[in-house]
Amino acid sequence: MPTGSLVRQLDRLLNNSFAEDQEILYRARVLAGIVSLYVLLLVFTCGYMIALAPLSISSIIVTTLLLLVMMSGYLYVLYQLKYGSDYSRCIELTVLCTYAGVVSGIALSGGPMAAPGTPIMIVPIIIAFSLSTRHSGLKWSNIVFLTHIAMIAINEWVFRFPQLLDTSRMLTHHIAHWVVTYFAIIFLMMVFESITRRLKKERDAERDRYAYLAAHDPLTGLANRS
């Protein structure tokens, strides 16, 4: 899909008020794209869990309910992007949904020392740093770190987390989750780099425009004495 067409499609998901700030508009477009992909991924995963996953009925029900709750959260983010005007609220909800889903998945697949999804705990931090502010990134870094430590302590001294995954396929699960983690990190870093490059280009264009206006007569376009 051409870039211009993709931008138009993403703008349909956004409230017109985001256009008042170019930085927020660009970040909101990226957020809308990411959340839409998350929803599609969750739909696909739910279908796989119900139709093909080699799990017990109870495990499938618990996992599917978790995925549906996450999907509801992401759909609410899309609703807020379209009919709300608070970008910071949307990004915080996205990070919260991602964090809650990852932590719940780890808790249901053996705990932080055994769960193949443990590396994905870094994804909420990357989303917060890439699409929100440094304050938000540091806040979620602390939350994720403390959660990780608390889960290890609970697993060691309170109770063992349940294991809903097929333990005979743990190698496959670990490889799949590491691949997801790598691609998520690469994608989000590319998003961050793209945002930075786009904002620099816009700042440079704005600076050149003001430099031209300062050096030329606005009516004739001829260089002025100053």
Secondary structure by P-SEA (a helix, b strand, c coil): ccaaaaaaaaaaaccccccccaaaaaaaaaaaaaaaaaaaaaaaaaaaaaccccccaaaaaaaaaaaaaaaaaaaaaaaaaaccccaaaaaaaaaaaaaaaaaaaaaacccccccccccccaaaaaaaaacccaaaaaaaaaaaaaaaaaaaaaacccbbbbbcccccaaaaaaaaaaaaaaaaaaaaaaaaaaaaaaaaaaaaaaaaaaaaaacccccccccccc
